[in-house]
Amino acid sequence: MDFSDIVTIVLSITALILIRQLLLMSRRKSEKSLEADYTGEALDPHALARVDEESMREFDILLDNTFIEEE
């Protein structure tokens, strides 16, 4: 057995272990996401429709940043 054969075997085993770890992590993450109690509903949906000075200032800043990026 050459040195390159040993390196190939070690790298193959390492790759298999890493793939296994990635699969285990993705399974754990999907299980945790199912347990989450986030409903996606706003606490006060009517507040999203209100327009005040602060929200208009933030909107202007966002618009200015958008036009600067496009130029």
Secondary structure, 3 states (H helix, E strand, C coil): CCHHHHHHHHHHHHHHHHHHHHHHHHHHHHHHHHHCCCCCCCCCHHHHCCCCHHHHHHHHHHHHHHHHHHC
